[in-house]
Amino acid sequence: MMYLLLAALVAWSIQRQMTVQAVGRLADDLRKPLIFAAIGIATFADWRPADTAHWELLAGSLALSAAMGLARGALMPMWREADGGVRRKGNAVTLGLWGAMIAGKIALGVLVAQQPPHVGEVLCFLGVSIAVQLAVIAVRAGALRAPRPVAA
Protein backbone atom coordinates (compact mmCIF):
# COMPACT_ATOMS: atom_id res chain seq x y z
CA MET A 1 0.00 0.00 0.00
CA MET A 2 2.82 2.42 0.87
CA TYR A 3 4.48 1.94 -2.53
CA LEU A 4 1.18 2.74 -4.22
CA LEU A 5 0.99 5.97 -2.23
CA LEU A 6 4.59 6.80 -3.18
CA ALA A 7 3.87 6.12 -6.85
CA ALA A 8 0.89 8.50 -6.65
CA LEU A 9 3.07 11.14 -4.96
CA VAL A 10 5.75 10.88 -7.65
CA ALA A 11 3.12 10.99 -10.42
CA TRP A 12 1.53 14.08 -8.81
CA SER A 13 4.93 15.79 -8.54
CA ILE A 14 5.72 15.10 -12.18
CA GLN A 15 2.25 16.19 -13.34
CA ARG A 16 2.60 19.51 -11.47
CA GLN A 17 5.93 20.13 -13.14
CA MET A 18 4.42 19.57 -16.57
CA THR A 19 1.85 22.34 -16.09
CA VAL A 20 2.51 26.08 -16.12
CA GLN A 21 3.43 27.22 -12.60
CA ALA A 22 4.21 30.65 -11.23
CA VAL A 23 7.68 30.85 -9.72
CA GLY A 24 7.18 32.13 -6.20
CA ARG A 25 9.49 32.86 -3.30
CA LEU A 26 12.00 30.08 -2.69
CA ALA A 27 11.17 29.90 1.03
CA ASP A 28 7.51 29.25 0.21
CA ASP A 29 8.27 26.82 -2.61
CA LEU A 30 10.60 24.72 -0.46
CA ARG A 31 7.95 23.78 2.11
CA LYS A 32 6.61 20.70 0.32
CA PRO A 33 9.92 19.10 -0.68
CA LEU A 34 11.36 19.71 2.78
CA ILE A 35 8.28 18.09 4.34
CA PHE A 36 8.79 15.08 2.03
CA ALA A 37 12.43 14.86 3.11
CA ALA A 38 11.62 15.24 6.81
CA ILE A 39 8.98 12.50 6.70
CA GLY A 40 11.43 10.30 4.80
CA ILE A 41 14.15 10.84 7.40
CA ALA A 42 11.65 10.16 10.21
CA THR A 43 10.77 6.76 8.72
CA PHE A 44 14.43 5.74 8.95
CA ALA A 45 14.17 5.72 12.78
CA ASP A 46 13.62 1.94 12.89
CA TRP A 47 15.70 0.99 9.84
CA ARG A 48 19.43 0.57 9.37
CA PRO A 49 21.32 -0.36 6.21
CA ALA A 50 22.55 -3.93 6.36
CA ASP A 51 26.11 -3.25 5.19
CA THR A 52 28.55 -0.74 3.75
CA ALA A 53 27.27 -1.31 0.22
CA HIS A 54 23.84 -0.12 1.28
CA TRP A 55 25.32 3.08 2.79
CA GLU A 56 27.10 3.61 -0.53
CA LEU A 57 23.79 3.08 -2.32
CA LEU A 58 22.18 5.75 -0.17
CA ALA A 59 25.02 8.19 -0.90
CA GLY A 60 24.83 7.43 -4.62
CA SER A 61 21.07 7.83 -4.58
CA LEU A 62 21.37 11.19 -2.82
CA ALA A 63 23.95 12.36 -5.37
CA LEU A 64 21.71 11.21 -8.25
CA SER A 65 18.72 13.03 -6.74
CA ALA A 66 20.65 16.28 -6.33
CA ALA A 67 22.21 16.04 -9.82
CA MET A 68 18.87 15.41 -11.49
CA GLY A 69 17.30 18.29 -9.55
CA LEU A 70 20.14 20.53 -10.71
CA ALA A 71 19.69 19.42 -14.33
CA ARG A 72 15.90 19.83 -14.29
CA GLY A 73 16.21 23.26 -12.69
CA ALA A 74 18.75 24.38 -15.28
CA LEU A 75 16.81 23.00 -18.25
CA MET A 76 13.23 23.84 -17.23
CA PRO A 77 11.72 26.34 -19.66
CA MET A 78 11.01 29.67 -17.92
CA TRP A 79 9.76 33.02 -19.09
CA ARG A 80 8.84 36.45 -17.82
CA GLU A 81 5.23 37.54 -18.26
CA ALA A 82 4.23 41.10 -19.19
CA ASP A 83 3.23 41.73 -15.56
CA GLY A 84 6.78 40.84 -14.43
CA GLY A 85 5.83 37.44 -13.03
CA VAL A 86 7.96 34.43 -13.92
CA ARG A 87 6.44 31.14 -15.05
CA ARG A 88 7.89 27.71 -15.64
CA LYS A 89 6.72 24.51 -17.29
CA GLY A 90 8.41 21.18 -17.76
CA ASN A 91 8.90 19.66 -21.19
CA ALA A 92 10.05 16.39 -22.75
CA VAL A 93 13.62 16.96 -21.49
CA THR A 94 12.60 17.49 -17.87
CA LEU A 95 10.19 14.55 -18.10
CA GLY A 96 13.03 12.41 -19.47
CA LEU A 97 15.23 13.46 -16.55
CA TRP A 98 12.51 12.34 -14.12
CA GLY A 99 12.37 9.00 -15.91
CA ALA A 100 16.16 8.67 -15.84
CA MET A 101 16.23 9.41 -12.11
CA ILE A 102 13.55 6.84 -11.34
CA ALA A 103 15.20 4.22 -13.56
CA GLY A 104 18.60 4.97 -12.02
CA LYS A 105 17.28 4.55 -8.51
CA ILE A 106 15.60 1.27 -9.36
CA ALA A 107 18.79 0.03 -11.03
CA LEU A 108 20.90 1.07 -8.02
CA GLY A 109 18.52 -0.72 -5.68
CA VAL A 110 18.41 -3.92 -7.70
CA LEU A 111 22.16 -4.03 -8.38
CA VAL A 112 23.41 -3.04 -4.94
CA ALA A 113 20.75 -3.87 -2.38
CA GLN A 114 18.79 -6.53 -4.27
CA GLN A 115 15.63 -5.06 -2.81
CA PRO A 116 13.21 -2.22 -3.49
CA PRO A 117 14.06 1.14 -1.93
CA HIS A 118 12.89 1.94 1.59
CA VAL A 119 9.83 4.20 1.69
CA GLY A 120 11.79 6.82 3.61
CA GLU A 121 14.52 6.79 0.98
CA VAL A 122 12.04 7.59 -1.77
CA LEU A 123 10.48 10.44 0.19
CA CYS A 124 13.81 11.87 1.31
CA PHE A 125 15.42 11.81 -2.11
CA LEU A 126 12.28 13.07 -3.84
CA GLY A 127 12.39 16.03 -1.46
CA VAL A 128 16.09 16.63 -2.08
CA SER A 129 15.68 16.48 -5.85
CA ILE A 130 12.76 18.89 -5.91
CA ALA A 131 14.44 21.27 -3.42
CA VAL A 132 17.60 21.48 -5.56
CA GLN A 133 15.50 22.01 -8.68
CA LEU A 134 13.54 24.82 -6.99
CA ALA A 135 16.75 26.50 -5.79
CA VAL A 136 18.13 26.57 -9.34
CA ILE A 137 14.80 27.86 -10.67
CA ALA A 138 14.79 30.61 -8.03
CA VAL A 139 18.22 31.81 -9.16
CA ARG A 140 17.17 31.78 -12.79
CA ALA A 141 13.89 33.57 -11.96
CA GLY A 142 15.84 36.31 -10.17
CA ALA A 143 17.77 36.96 -13.36
CA LEU A 144 14.53 37.10 -15.37
CA ARG A 145 12.98 39.54 -12.89
CA ALA A 146 15.98 41.88 -12.91
CA PRO A 147 15.28 45.25 -14.53
CA ARG A 148 16.27 45.37 -18.16
CA PRO A 149 18.50 48.21 -19.34
CA VAL A 150 16.73 50.78 -21.45
CA ALA A 151 18.11 51.16 -24.95
CA ALA A 152 19.48 54.62 -25.66
C-alpha positions as CSV (number, residue, x, y, z in Angstrom):
1,M,0.0,0.0,0.0
2,M,2.8,2.4,0.9
3,Y,4.5,1.9,-2.5
4,L,1.2,2.7,-4.2
5,L,1.0,6.0,-2.2
6,L,4.6,6.8,-3.2
7,A,3.9,6.1,-6.8
8,A,0.9,8.5,-6.6
9,L,3.1,11.1,-5.0
10,V,5.7,10.9,-7.6
11,A,3.1,11.0,-10.4
12,W,1.5,14.1,-8.8
13,S,4.9,15.8,-8.5
14,I,5.7,15.1,-12.2
15,Q,2.3,16.2,-13.3
16,R,2.6,19.5,-11.5
17,Q,5.9,20.1,-13.1
18,M,4.4,19.6,-16.6
19,T,1.9,22.3,-16.1
20,V,2.5,26.1,-16.1
21,Q,3.4,27.2,-12.6
22,A,4.2,30.7,-11.2
23,V,7.7,30.8,-9.7
24,G,7.2,32.1,-6.2
25,R,9.5,32.9,-3.3
26,L,12.0,30.1,-2.7
27,A,11.2,29.9,1.0
28,D,7.5,29.2,0.2
29,D,8.3,26.8,-2.6
30,L,10.6,24.7,-0.5
31,R,8.0,23.8,2.1
32,K,6.6,20.7,0.3
33,P,9.9,19.1,-0.7
34,L,11.4,19.7,2.8
35,I,8.3,18.1,4.3
36,F,8.8,15.1,2.0
37,A,12.4,14.9,3.1
38,A,11.6,15.2,6.8
39,I,9.0,12.5,6.7
40,G,11.4,10.3,4.8
41,I,14.1,10.8,7.4
42,A,11.7,10.2,10.2
43,T,10.8,6.8,8.7
44,F,14.4,5.7,9.0
45,A,14.2,5.7,12.8
46,D,13.6,1.9,12.9
47,W,15.7,1.0,9.8
48,R,19.4,0.6,9.4
49,P,21.3,-0.4,6.2
50,A,22.6,-3.9,6.4
51,D,26.1,-3.2,5.2
52,T,28.6,-0.7,3.7
53,A,27.3,-1.3,0.2
54,H,23.8,-0.1,1.3
55,W,25.3,3.1,2.8
56,E,27.1,3.6,-0.5
57,L,23.8,3.1,-2.3
58,L,22.2,5.8,-0.2
59,A,25.0,8.2,-0.9
60,G,24.8,7.4,-4.6
61,S,21.1,7.8,-4.6
62,L,21.4,11.2,-2.8
63,A,23.9,12.4,-5.4
64,L,21.7,11.2,-8.2
65,S,18.7,13.0,-6.7
66,A,20.7,16.3,-6.3
67,A,22.2,16.0,-9.8
68,M,18.9,15.4,-11.5
69,G,17.3,18.3,-9.6
70,L,20.1,20.5,-10.7
71,A,19.7,19.4,-14.3
72,R,15.9,19.8,-14.3
73,G,16.2,23.3,-12.7
74,A,18.8,24.4,-15.3
75,L,16.8,23.0,-18.2
76,M,13.2,23.8,-17.2
77,P,11.7,26.3,-19.7
78,M,11.0,29.7,-17.9
79,W,9.8,33.0,-19.1
80,R,8.8,36.5,-17.8
81,E,5.2,37.5,-18.3
82,A,4.2,41.1,-19.2
83,D,3.2,41.7,-15.6
84,G,6.8,40.8,-14.4
85,G,5.8,37.4,-13.0
86,V,8.0,34.4,-13.9
87,R,6.4,31.1,-15.1
88,R,7.9,27.7,-15.6
89,K,6.7,24.5,-17.3
90,G,8.4,21.2,-17.8
91,N,8.9,19.7,-21.2
92,A,10.1,16.4,-22.7
93,V,13.6,17.0,-21.5
94,T,12.6,17.5,-17.9
95,L,10.2,14.6,-18.1
96,G,13.0,12.4,-19.5
97,L,15.2,13.5,-16.5
98,W,12.5,12.3,-14.1
99,G,12.4,9.0,-15.9
100,A,16.2,8.7,-15.8
101,M,16.2,9.4,-12.1
102,I,13.6,6.8,-11.3
103,A,15.2,4.2,-13.6
104,G,18.6,5.0,-12.0
105,K,17.3,4.6,-8.5
106,I,15.6,1.3,-9.4
107,A,18.8,0.0,-11.0
108,L,20.9,1.1,-8.0
109,G,18.5,-0.7,-5.7
110,V,18.4,-3.9,-7.7
111,L,22.2,-4.0,-8.4
112,V,23.4,-3.0,-4.9
113,A,20.7,-3.9,-2.4
114,Q,18.8,-6.5,-4.3
115,Q,15.6,-5.1,-2.8
116,P,13.2,-2.2,-3.5
117,P,14.1,1.1,-1.9
118,H,12.9,1.9,1.6
119,V,9.8,4.2,1.7
120,G,11.8,6.8,3.6
121,E,14.5,6.8,1.0
122,V,12.0,7.6,-1.8
123,L,10.5,10.4,0.2
124,C,13.8,11.9,1.3
125,F,15.4,11.8,-2.1
126,L,12.3,13.1,-3.8
127,G,12.4,16.0,-1.5
128,V,16.1,16.6,-2.1
129,S,15.7,16.5,-5.8
130,I,12.8,18.9,-5.9
131,A,14.4,21.3,-3.4
132,V,17.6,21.5,-5.6
133,Q,15.5,22.0,-8.7
134,L,13.5,24.8,-7.0
135,A,16.7,26.5,-5.8
136,V,18.1,26.6,-9.3
137,I,14.8,27.9,-10.7
138,A,14.8,30.6,-8.0
139,V,18.2,31.8,-9.2
140,R,17.2,31.8,-12.8
141,A,13.9,33.6,-12.0
142,G,15.8,36.3,-10.2
143,A,17.8,37.0,-13.4
144,L,14.5,37.1,-15.4
145,R,13.0,39.5,-12.9
146,A,16.0,41.9,-12.9
147,P,15.3,45.2,-14.5
148,R,16.3,45.4,-18.2
149,P,18.5,48.2,-19.3
150,V,16.7,50.8,-21.5
151,A,18.1,51.2,-25.0
152,A,19.5,54.6,-25.7
